[in-house]
């Protein structure tokens, strides 16, 4: 099973900007984010990650439960 790096859209970055705060409903960015996070089946990429035992953590697709 692939190992994933934890990430959080509500976290701040070096420049104090919350990325989640800038995803405004009704914008193209919000629509793209929503499509990727809720409608696209990303499981087709799972087989490409061969970091079960070694290697850098991958970013995991967020689910509504996260």
Secondary structure, DSSP 4 states (H G I P E B T S, - for coil): ---EE---TTSB-SSS-BTGGG--TTSHHHHHHHIIIII--GGGGGGG---SSSSPPEEPPP-TT-
